[in-house]
């Protein structure tokens, strides 16, 4: 009978127990405080009730009592803060070797693409016991990727990447919800997280793949003419992109930023937003010319070549813009025209 009315959702990830323990602690503390308040109200109402012929006496404050009722709640709040901070940083720090999966939210579905190339709609297959990092963006409005059994929830925003990670602890099929109202069919934006044993997962991965996501990105990189400028030698019009991911980049305004997924994405869609020192912003924007899936593929490709060693003497600034060269200004217009002719038909294929 109790199985039909579980007190807690099923725990199916390494984070679930930590979140539940903190939540139970909060329930116990608030419950005990509420009980204490009610008990004191009843006691004081009875002890200091009005009695005929008895005059009320003035009671002076007690410094010791005030110190006690200020110190104890403060210590309890500090425990909650420290415990919550530990859980938060654990939840927000994906392991470096986590398997990466790209997620695109769209009214009203979840589009998933694995690094190995498999694509899914409203489903996500993962192996048990392996860290999985989700790199997510929205194609339209704000969504929220929520897996109750894993105790994780992350807003998915248009125009940028957000990240969450998990490690599933037992096989099964778990509910996936959108936890942010996103339109008239918000309640129907659901899916499944399918956790499999490693052997079953490998068998699933070996079927129906169109090739690694980075290989798709390399093809798009060539079709859009990016390889013309971003060469691996000193003759390139743009910087060498090998080894740039995860490295600091110095901007023209003096700031230093890290070349992460969001930086690469912004350089593709709005190359003039963060101008790299030593380069002029003549690269055209690809906003509206490439789909979210194509941006994901390009980012995956640039990340994949970051393991390669740059050629000697090559310029490796991570900006996707060409250097100052007056006789090459027309290159931007040529690349944009090529992007429009190549990327436009692919948009319908990906969708």
C-alpha positions, 0 to 999 in steps of 0.5 A: 500500500505504501508503495503506491503513495511514496513519501519521497520521489525515487532517488536515482542519482548521486545528488539525490541523497544530498538534496533530500538530506538537506531538505529533511533537515530543513523540515525538522528544524522548521517543524521543531521551531513551529512546535516550540512557538506553539508550546510557548504560546500555550504556556505563557497564555496559561502562566500569565493569564489575568487573575482577579485581584492580582496586579501584573509585575514588570519583568525586566529583560534578560541579556543572557536570554537574548544572547541565547535566542540570537546565537542558537538560530544564527548557528542553525542558519550558518549550518543550513548555509554551509550545507546548502553551499556544499550541495550547490557547488557539487551540483554546479561543478560537472566532472572534467571527464563527464560525457557531454550531451547537447540539448535544445529546448523548443516549444514544446519538445526536447531535442537531444544530440549526443557527442557520438552523433545519436539524436533523440526527441523527448528522450535521453539515453544514458548509462548507469554509473557515468557522469553526464553533462548537459549543455543546453540552450533554448530555441524560443522562450525560457524552459526548465530541464527538471528530472525529479528522480535525480533532484536536478533542475536547470533553466534553459535560456535562449541566446546562451548555454546553461549546464547541469550534470548528473550520475544515474545510480540505477537503471530505469525510466524516469520522468523529464518535465519542463518546470517553467511555463513556456506556452499553451502546451507547457504541460505536454513538454515532457520526456523520459530519461532512460538509464541503461546498463553499460552493455545495453547503452553501448548497444543502443549507441552503436545503432543509427549514428550519423557520425560524431557531432564534432565531425558534423561541425567540421563539415559545417566549418568547411561549408561556411568557409570558416577554414579559409580564414581560420587556418592552422598556420600563420597564413590564415586571415583569422586566428588558429582555433586549435587549443583555444577552448578553456584558455584565457582570451585577452580582449581589446578593452583590456578584459580577459575572458575564458573561451568556454562554450558560451564564448564560442557561441557568442563569437559565432553569432555576434563576433563583434561583441567581444573583440579580441586584442589584435583583431578587427571585427570584420567577421560577419554574424551567422545569427539566423544563418545557422540553427541551434543544432549547427551551432552546437556542432561547430562548438563541439568541433572547436572543442575537439581540435583544442586537444591538438597542438597549434602550428609553430608561430600560428596566432591562437587568439580565440576570437573568431575575427580576422586581423586588421588588413585593409585589402581583406575587408571584403572577405566578410561579405564573401563569407556571409554570402556563402553562409547564406547559400549553404546554411539556409537549406540545412536549417530545414533538414536539422529541424 
